[in-house]
Each structure stands twice: as structure tokens, then as C-alpha cells.
Amino acid sequence: MSFALLRAPLRKAAFSAAIPRTAVRTSYRKFSTPTPPPPPKAKSNNGLFIGLGAAIAVGGLAVYLYSDSTETGTAVKSGIQVAKVKANFVPTKEDYQKVYNKIAELFDEAGEYDDGSYGPVILRLAWHSSGTYDKDTKTGGSNYATMRFEPESLHGANAGLNVARDLMEKIKQEFPWITYGDLWTLGGVAAVQEMSGPKIPWRPGRIDGHAEHATPDGRLPDASQGGDHLRNIFGRMGFNDQEIVALSGAHALGRCHSSRSGYEGPWTFSPTTMTNDFFKLLFDEKWVWKKWSGPKQYEDKKTKTLMMLPTDYVLTQDKSFRKYARAYADSNELFFKDFSAVVARLFELGVPTEQFVAPEPWIMKNLDEQDTKQ
Ligand code: HEM
């Protein structure tokens, strides 16, 4: 479909039965998808499909088309809260940029927390909310932000992410119209970009789900395992070897906490700056088992201050993984390019394409690209 058509002046036609089906049917139509009703006593994942079906059905009625004469246009977000829909609030890309900016400012309020930034833990929240996707059943992923609910919030893999959820809740209070899935993934985008990483294309459209949509335990990777496990877990999300390696490069950022995962320490000397150092260090340092009473992890022989998880180290041991890890160690540019592409895909897992408010993902501005007064 041509952009000319998308950009043609379109009237807001919410709740109008007179909307021609053709207009509704065009790809990437702009509409607000209300939160689906709770699925009936979800015994299995069936509830998800029922809920989604209802959402799409209602979404078909509540269509918001948009007039887009500027580059950013006037986007209409999905999952807008009912009250705001009634108030005819239509968030634009600029509104999302304001949310981005608030999140980015929040990173620096970390003070003594960890390495002085909340960025890494917010990125982890975005990844764990997206990485539950199962391509076969089309369940999980970032769409419903189900980590808000027990038991998913209590899954071992999510230990410590209450810190990130609580931080994001402050932003949510200020911008109540944004859905949790959009908020958390936008947080991940801001974390990568503000910590000197590549741009991560992103667009809104996720809707808030219900506890019944929560995913079963065991969908996220177990750091004590090897290559087969990584392929099983990430293959279920739809990722290949190259993408597994690129994604693992996120461990340039942040650290492990013995109180959360049991593991301890940072992977790199600059845990709040995105680089390909994770890969460089994997090859350049000698890694030995850490002698301690905690779970099996590696430490660098030289300084004993850095760590690698068994699932990190396997990237140098498995022939296929090693090829990509070597390439990323040799080229930060290649790593950034591939990391950007795969993280953008990760954050859209589980979101039906028709829910997105724009045909192509947006590039959000970094704080330092904007007027400082903003
Ligand atoms: C390859 C499989 C992966 C495993 C087994 C794994 C495991 C872990 C573990 C055990 C921690 C420490 C948590 C803590 O104690 O606070 C951690 C932290 C982290 N992970 Fe991963 N992870 C994987 C992939 C990813 C991916 C794909 C991303 C993002 C794209 C990511 C981003 C992060 C970040 C940013 C942190 C630091 C969090 C903080 O500083 O609080 N990880 N990961």
C-alpha cells in the first residue's frame, strides 16, 4: 500500500459503523484496540485466543484513522484507556517521545544503585516481558505485559524485576494513557539508546491483558545450561544462532545480583555503556570457574572482577555460535547493526501486526539529540 494512501487526510471515524470495510482492512490501519475482556476461566492458552479475538472484533468497531501530514503524524495508540478514549485523547509520536524522555531522565536518578543507572534493569524488564513468546501457540511476548501478574511476576527468572516494574509505575502514573507493554518496551529502547547503543526501531500498539494471559514458567533461558537449551528457548521465540549471539551481547550492560539470580558481578568494565566488549572479553580474557559457594559461573583470571554465565561462555565453545561471537568481537558496527534489528523484533514478539499504529517502526530521539529544555 502506498504511503500516499496512508497519508491521505483521513477523518477520525471512531465507533462509526459507516467506515468502509476497505478502509478498515488496509494494512497497518490505525486503530485503538481496547483491552480485551478477561478470558473465561483460562485453563489453557485458549483464553488468549478468545481474548485476542474479542479485542480484534471490538477494535474493528473502534477504528481511529489518522491524519498524517507531518513526518511523525498523529498516531493513535492501541490499548488507550477507556476514559482517555472517551476524552478523545490521541497520542502522537511526540507524546511517546515525552514518555521516552521521562524514562531516560529516570535512569540517572539511580544514585548509588548498582553502577549509577537504572538502564540495565529496565532493559532486562523489556526483554523478559518479550522473551516469553511461543511462536507455535502465538502466546506470550510483549503484548499483554503479563509480568504484572502472579505467578509470572514470581517466576525465578524475573527475580529482582520488581525494581524495574516499580520504576516504570512512576512513569505510568504520569502518562496513564500508555499501555504497560508499550511502556516497558519503550523503556528497553531508551535504555539501549541512552547507554550509547544503537537506535532501536519501535512503535506503539501493545494492549494490556489480564492475569489469565500470563505465561507458564520456564520460557526464559536458564543461565546454567548449554547451547541446546539456548537453541530450544530462543528457537521457540523464532530466533536463529546469529540472533541468539547478537541478543546475548546485551550483557555488555548491567550485572548479576546474588540476591536475585544467585550469580554475581558485571560482564564488562563499563556496565552502563553499550559496546561489543562482552564479545571482546569473551575471547581476550582467560575465563576460569569462580571458586565460591554460589552457582557455577566464570570469572576472568586476571582481575577476578568480571563474570560470564555458562550460557555466555558457550558462545565461544559452540562452533556456530563462535563464528558470530568472533565477528561481533571484531566489529562493533556489525554488532550494533544486528543487535538493533534483533532487539526491535524481540520487542514486537506476540503483538499482532494490525495492532501497531504505524506501518514502520519509529526512531525515537535520544535525550542529547533534543532541545535541552524539553
Ligand atoms: C542468552 C540467554 C540469557 C540468559 C541465560 C540471561 C541471564 C541473565 C542473568 C542470570 C542475569 C542476572 C540477573 C540478576 O541477578 O540481576 C541477567 C542480567 C541481565 N540480562 Fe540477561 N540473560 C540472557 C539474555 C539476555 C538478553 C537477550 C538480554 C537483552 C536483550 C539480556 C539483558 C540483560 C541485562 C541488561 C541484564 C542486567 C540486569 C541488571 O543489571 O539488573 N539478557 N541475565
Boltz pocket constraint, residues with backbone or C-beta under 6 A from the ligand:
constraints:
  - pocket:
      binder: B
      contacts: [[A, 119], [A, 120], [A, 121], [A, 123], [A, 124], [A, 127], [A, 159], [A, 160], [A, 221], [A, 222], [A, 223], [A, 224], [A, 230], [A, 244], [A, 247], [A, 248], [A, 250], [A, 251], [A, 253], [A, 254], [A, 255], [A, 256], [A, 257], [A, 258], [A, 260], [A, 261], [A, 262], [A, 263], [A, 309], [A, 311], [A, 343]]
      max_distance: 6.0
